[in-house]
Amino acid sequence: MNGYDLTKTTEYGLDKPRSINGFSDLELSIGSLHTLLKSFEQKQDVMQKMLEEERERHKRAEEVGASLIKKQPQQREQDEQKPPAQKEIPKDKPPQKLFPDSALFKMWGEKLSEDGQREAQALFERYGYNVFLSDSLPLDRVLPETRDPRCLKKIYPEELPSIGVVLIYLDEALSIIKRAIRSIIDRTPKHLLREIILVDDHSSHEDLKGDLDLYVKTIEEQNPGLHITRVKHNEQLGLTQARISGWRAATADVVAILDAHIEVHQQWAEPLLTQIKADRTVIVSPVFDRVNYYDLEVVKYGPSAHAFDWALWCMYESFMPEWYALGDPSMPGKSPSIMGILVADRKFLGEIGVLDEGMKVYGGENVELGIRVWTCGGSIEVVPCSKIAHIERNHKPYMPDLSITMKRNALRAAEVWMDDYKHNVNLAWNIPFKDHGIDIGDVSERKKLREKLKCKPFKWYLENVYPKLDTWEDVMAYGGMKNIDANMCLDQGPVPGHTPIAYGCYYYGPQFTYYRGTGELQIGGLKSHTYNENRCLTDDGGRDNEPGLNNCKESHQKGMGIYWDFTQGKEVKNKLTKRCLEIINGKLILQECTGQKWEIQNIIKPF
């Protein structure tokens, strides 16, 4: 089945009574009874194992100590009423810090034993967050209230669409998955929550098999009206495919596609469902509070739009001025894109193509969805009264270098959706427009989908949805800029700093140079957004003969020379001072032109 199996969990129990005909049937029945008893014994063994693990968790919780776990408000009130305890004089010296350079122990684990440190560090390296602590926390822990006070006064309709929640995981920690499931069940109205769909993208950890199966069975027994569906990939297909598998398995009116390392807040679903009930073409997102990877405490995040740069990396950004003019931060705000977590009308998401199945592993698929939704008849909103706490990993164990697939997926999305602006993605990644050697796969089906849906051009999207994205229309050339005579490259130099240098060519970020149609030479990367300023190579005409690297707008206002004459393979001369950019004895200087030649990696337009 396309690399995955879909199974519904079922109730354990004896078959209905039936008559026994003959000795062979009796043997068969006895055999079946023996099998059932054997199965029951195995389940008892598993239950015993879980009880032992629970006792071990409590033991570890004591070792971690109350100081490592954030107390609930009720506990603090009780503690304040108690007389202050006398500090015990430690009999032994504090445990030695075994991993002083580990990100896990920078702000956590001060009093953890050396054995505890070893276990915690091993789990941290495996998962990217503090599993040692997670295993000792209650599955139904109370989250702090982080919503705007106005949200608490809102009343939502009783009649709302049903919701199915998809949780995606790959070798996630068992206690993290359990807590996610628990929070969804406890904080979603029963009459709205139709199903939970667990999508396993081919995990290898043993505890995600029998132990998770038993936990799911327990949840089903406690919640007889709730359907829990398990989808297991037979091979690792990546995040995009896992989300599509979850959508395919869903049956509810609305599908919420979430990560498994989350906890939902109280009343998270109702604000989202209310928006979708009013407009089935809107795709919505909650606001994500951050869960620290080291101490698992929740950090409040305010509402922001979901945006991206030309490399298609996700980022947070302010809403458009119209949202702030409302004066009510509890109101939904329009967003040009969406992060990986999304909630949508299930059928509408299918009508517009769900997600691009040609995307690999991670990255770009959410930006592609955002552009497609807006240009093909829908919209995207961030809903501040819906909050989800999301663990921000220190590292992603399944893929240490995300840029490999991110670059490939970004080029794929650009080819389908960005029309004449698609090469801005090449610019952002500093790769040639042609013959870059990256296989983006077959995009013919996605282009047919775009035609079928009669989607608007990308220019419309830039003008009406995301005008903050700089179009970069006047970039003439880009890449490393090399002095042929000195065999060295232009480099932005130490940061922070305003003095460019000559350095051996390695053609990476600090050496990325862009020659604009205005004559500006911008070094060290090009800003994707109109609200950010680039840094220009400048000649202030001073006697020190040193070029500068300064804010373009401010430099122009101060009368500095920021415009340069340049032809590929020839000199670089400042239009204002008539001095040339040259390299003498390894030093970048400005002086009377001697004919030194420069070349830049990639030419876009003749100049």
N, C-alpha and C positions, 0 to 999 in steps of 0.2 A: 504493500500500500504506500508507494512513494517514500519508502524509508521510515515509516512509522507504523506503530500498532495502536489502535484505539480500543480501549476496553472499559466497560462499565464495571465498577465494583459491585459485587452481589452479596446478599445475606448468606451467612453460613447456616446450616440446619439440616435436619433429616428430611428425606423425601416423604411425600404423602403416603399413608398406608395403602398397601395393595395386597391381594391374595397371593398365596404361595402355592404353586402347582408342582408337585413332585419333589423328589429328593434333590435334583440338580438346582431347582429354584431355591430350596432351603440353604444349600451350600453357598449359593450366590448371595443370599441375604445375609448369611453369617459372615461371609467374606466382606460384604459391604459394611456391615456393622463393625467388623474388626478394623477396616480402613478408617471409618469415622472415628473410632476410639483412638486409633493411632494418631490421626490428625488432631484430635482434641488434646492428646498428650503433648504433641509438638507445640500446640498453641499455648499450653500451660507452661512449657519450657520457655517459650518466648516471653510470656507474661512475667515469669520469674526473673528472666534476664532484664526486663524493663524495670522491675522493682529494684533489682540490685543496682542498675544504672542510676535510678532515682535517688537511692541512698547515697551513692557515690557523688551525685551532683550536690546533695545537701552538705556532704562532707566538705566538698570543694568550696561551696558557698561560704562555709564558716572560715575556711582558710583565706579566701579572698578578703573577707572582712566587711563589716557594715560600712566602713569608710569608702569602699570602692563602689558601692551601689547607692545611687541617689535616693534619698529617703522620700517617701510620699509625704504630702502636707500633713496628713493625720498623724504620721509617725513623729514629725517634727514637733507638732503641738504637744504630743504626749511627752516627748523628751524634754521640752522646755519646762514642764511641770515637775520633773524629777530633780532632786538635788544633784549638783555636779559631782560626778564620780571622781574619786581620787586617782590620779595618774599612777599607774604601776611602774615601778622601776624595772626596766627590761633586764632580764637575767642574762640574756645572750646578746651579742652585738647584732645590729641589723643585718639582714641578708645581703650578700654581695650582689651588685648589679652585674649580671652575666652578659647582658646585651645592651650596653650603654648607647650604642648607635642605632638601635632598632627604633623605628617610628612608633611601635606599640608602647614602648616604655618611656617615651618623652614626657607624657602627662598622666601616666597610669602605672599601677603596680609597684608603688614605692615599698610596700611592706610584704610583697609576695615572696614566698620561700623560693629557694633556688630550684627545687624540683618543679614548683609551680611555674617559675619563669621559663624553664625549659619546655614544659608542655604548652604554655601559652604562646611562646615564640614559634614552636613547630606548627601549631594550629593557625597562627597568624600568617605564616609564610604560605600555608596551604590554601587559605581562604581569602586573605586580604582584609580581614576584620577580626575583632576579638571574640572568637568562638569560646575560648576558655571562660570568659565572663558570661557570654550568652547562655551557656549550658547551666549556669547557676541562677539565672533570672527567671521569674515566673512567666509562663507563656501568656498569661492574661494581665501583664503589668499595666499599670495606669500611665497613660501619656499625659503630659502637661497640656493645658488648654492654650492653644496658640492662635485661635481664630480672632478676628476683629469682634469686639463686643456686639456690633450690629448683627453679626451672623447669628448670635445666640437668640435674638429676638425674632428671627424670620420663621414663618410658618409655611410648610410645604404641602402641596396637595396630597391627599391620602391615596388617590388613584394615580399611580405613576407606572411607567413601563417596568417590566421585570428585568433583572440584571443577571448576567453570568460573568463570573470573575475568572480570568485566565492568569495563572501564575507560571512564569517561565523559569526554569532552573537548569543549571549544569553543575553538578558536584557542589551544590550549596550545602551549608551546614544544616543538619537535621533540625536542631533547635530553632534555627532562623525560619525554616519553612513551617514548622509547627506554629510558631508565634504569628506568622502571617495568616495562616488558616484560622487560628483562634480569633485574631482581631477582626477578620472579615465576618465571621459568624456572630461574634458578640456585638458588633457595631453596625450591622446592616439589618434593617427590618426584615423579619422572616417572610413576610408576604411579598417582598420585593426580590429577595435573593433566591433565584431558581437553582443555580448550579455553581460549583467551583470546578474548574478544569485545570489539572496539573499537567504541565507539559515538560517532560524530561528529555533534554537534548543529548541523550546517550551518556548519562552519568556512570561513573565507574565505582563510586564509593558504596561499600556494602550496606551501610546504615540507611541508604536511600532505597533499599529493597524491602527486606522483611520488616524492619522497624517502622518505616514509613507506612507500609501496607497496614500494619496493625493499628497505627495511630488513625489512619483514614477510616478503618473499619469501626473504631471506637466513635469517631466523630459522626459517622453515618447512623450508628445505633442511637446516639444521643439526639440526632436531628433527622427523624425519619422522612421528613418532607423535602430534604435537601439532596440533590443529585451531585455526586462527585465522580467526575470522569478522569481517567488516567490516559494520557497519550505518551507513548514512549517511542522515541526515535531509535531505529536500529543502527544508526550511525550519526555522528555529529553533523548537523545540518546548518547550524548557526542561528543567531538570534532572530533574523527576519523569518526564516522558515519555521522556527518554533512558534512565533506569533501567528503566522498563517495557520499552522496546525491547530492552535488554540481557537482561532476564529472558526475554522471548519467544524470543530467539535461542538461549538456553542449552539444553543437552541433558544436562549432567552431573547427578548426584544432588543436589549442593549448589551453590548459586550465591553467589558473593561479589561484591557490587556496590561498587566502589571508585572513588575519584577517580583521575584520571590523573597527578596531581602527588604521587605517593607512591613509596616504596620499601619493600618488605616485608623484615622481618628474617628471620634464620635460624629455621627451624622455626615459622613463623607459622601454617601451615595445620593442622598436626596437632592442637593443642589445641582448635581450633574444631570440627574434624570429629569429634573424640572426644565433645564435648558433644552434637552433633547426632545422632551415632549412638546415644547413650544415650536421647535424647528428641527426636523429629523436630519437636515443636511449640515448641522453644526457638529463638529468634532470637538470635544472638550477635554480639558486637563485639570486635575486638581493642582493645588500649590504644594510643593514638596518641602517639608521640613527636613533638615539634615540630621541624620543619626551619626554621631562621631564613630569612626571605625575603632577607636581605641577604648573609650569608656561607655559607648552605646547610649550616651545621653542625647536627648533631643534638643536641637538648636532651632529656634524659630526663624523661618524665612518669610519675608513679605511677598506679596504678589508681584510678578514680573512677566513680561512677554517672553516667549521662547523664540530665539533668533539664531542666526548663523553667520559665519563669515564666508568668503569666497572659497575657502578650502572645505567648506561644509561642516566645520566643527560647530557643535552646538554651544550656545551661550545664553545667558540671561540679559535682558535689555529692558529699558523703561517702556511703558505703554505709550501710545500716541497721546498728544496733549488733550484730546477730547475726553479721555478717561479721567485724567486728573481734574478736568473742569467740572466733573460730576460732584467732586468733593465727598465721595463715598467709596472708601477702599474695599467695601464688601461687594461691590458690583462687578460682574464679569467684564473682562477686557479682551479686545481683539488681539490676536497674536499671529505674526507672519508664519510661524512654524510650530512644531510640537516636539516635545522630548519623546523618549521611547514609550513612556506611560501614556495611554490614551483611552478614552471612553467614547463609543460611537454607536449609533443605530446599526445593528448588525447587518441588516439588509442593505442599507445605504453604503456601508463600507464595502460590501461585496459589489455593488453597482459601479463604484468608482475604481475597482481593481485591488482592494485590500492593500497589500504591500507588494513591492517588486520582488518576485521570486528569484530574479537574477542577481540580487545583492548577496554578498558573501559575508558570513560570520558577524561582522559588526560595523556600524557606521554608515551614515548617509541616507539610510532608508527612511528615517523620520523626516529629514529635510525634503526628500523626494515626495513623501506623502503630503507634507504641508503645501508645497507648490502645486501639487495635483489637486488637492482639495479646493484651494482658492481659485485656481484657473478653470476648474471643471464644475463650478456651480455650488460649492459649499463654502464653509468658513470655519475658523478655529477660534476658540475662546479659552482663556484661563479663568477658572471659577474660584475666587478667593475663599469662599465659605466651605469649600471641600479641601480637606488637608490630609496628606499622606506622609508619614515619616519614612524616609528612604535612607538606607545605609550607604554612605559614600565610601566606597572601598579605597584602601591605600594603594592597591594594585589589583589588576585583573589577572588572576592566575592562568586562565585559559588562553590568554594571548598577551604576552608582555609588550609587544610592539603593535599597537593598534593602527599605526600609520599605514601599514602595508595594505590592509583591506580597505581602510578609510579612503586612501588615494584612489584606488581602483573603483570603489563604489561612487565616489564623488564624480569621477569622469563619466561613469555610466549615467548617473542622474542628469548631468549637464548635457550629454548627447541627446537625451530624449526631450528635455524640458526647457533648455535655456536658449535655444535659437542662436542668434548672433552673439550672445553673451557667454556662450559655453566655454570659450577659451580663457575666460577669467579664472576658471578653475585650474587650468594649466599654469597661468600666471602665479596663482596662489601657491601651487606646489612646485613652482620653478621647473617645469618639465616642458619639452618642446610641444608645439601645436600638432606636429605630425611625427610619425615614426618614434613615438615614445616607448614602444615595446610593452605596453600594459594592455592585457586582454580584458576588455570590459564585457565580453560575452555578447550574445545575440540580443539586440534591442528592438527587433522588428515588431514583436508582439506588443511591446509597450508603446511604440509609435502608432500602431494601429488603434490601440485603446485611446490614445490622445485624439486621434481623428474621429473615432466613434463617439466620444463624449463631447466633441466640438468645443474643446478647451480654448481659452483665450491665450494670446501670445505672452511670452515671458516679459516683454516690455510693459504690457498692461499690469502685470504683477509688480514690477519695479515702481511703476508710477502710482499705483493705487493701493497696494498692500504694504510694500516694503521700500518706501522712498529713502530710507536711511542707508540703504546699501549703495555705495559708490559704484557707478557704472564702469569706471576705469576706461572710458572710451578713447582717451587721448594718449594711452600708453603706446609708445612707438617700438620700444625694445626693452628686454629684461634679461636678468641672469647675472652671472659673474662678469665684472668688467676688468679686463686684463690689459696691463701695459706691456706691449709686445717687446719693447726694448729691454725693460728691466725684468720681464718674466715674473711679475708680481701683480696682485689684484687689489682693487679698491676695497677697503674694509671699514666698517663703522667704528672700530676701535673699542676701547674699554667702555662698559656701560655701568653706571651712568657716566656720561661724558659727552663732549661736543667737538672732539677732535678726531677726524677720520685718519686712518693710517694706511700704509702700504704693507701687504702681508702676502705670504705664500698662498697661491690659489687653492682653495678647497671647495669652493662653490656651494656654500651652505648659508643659512639665514643671515649672519652678520655681513655676508658679502653680496646678498641679493641687491641688485641695483636696477632702477627703473628710469628710463629716459622718456619724459613726457613731451607731448606736442608743443608745450609752452617753452621747452628748453630746460625745465627743471631736471636735476639728477637727484633722485631720492634713494637713500641707502639704508639697508638693514631691514627690509620688509616694507610692504605697502599696506596701509590701513584699509580695511574693507568698508568702513563706514564713514559717512559724511560728517559725523560729529567728532571724529578723530582727526588729528593733524599729523601729516607726514613730516619727516625731517629731510631738509634739502642741503645739498652741498653748496657752501657759500664762500664768497670772496668779499671780505669787508674792506679791501684795499689797504690794509695795514702793512706796516714795514716788517712784521714778523714772518711774512710769506707763508703762514700756515693757513690751510683751508679750514673751514668750520663745518659743523653738521648741526643745523638748528631748525627750529620750527619754521616751516616755509612762510606762513602768513606773517608772523612776527618779523622775520628777517626782511621780507619785502617792505614792510612798513618802516623798518629802520634804515632803508636805503641800501641794504647789502646787495651784492650781485648774486642772484640765485638762478640766472638763466645762462645756459651754455650752448655754444655752437659745437656740434659733434657730427662727424661722418665716420662710419665704420672703417677702421683701419687707418684713421688719421688723428690729428691732435684734438684735445679738448680745451676750448678757449672760452673764458668768461666774456659774455657780451658787454658787460659794463666796464670792467677794468682792462680788458684785452690781455690779461695774463693767462698762461696755460697751466694746466694741471700736469705735473711731471714728477718723476721719481729719481732722486739723486742719492746715491750711496744708501739705498734702502729706505729713504725718508720721503714722504709725500709732501711736496711743496708747490707753491705758486710762484712762477717766475716768467721772465720774457721767453717766448716760445722758441724751442730749439728743434722742434719737429718730431718729438716723441709720439709714437703711435699707440692708439688704444683700440680694443675691440670688445664688443659685448656679446654674450652667448647667443641670444635669440632675437631675431628681427621680426617684428609683427608687420610694420608698414614701412615703406621706403621713406627716408628723411635725408 
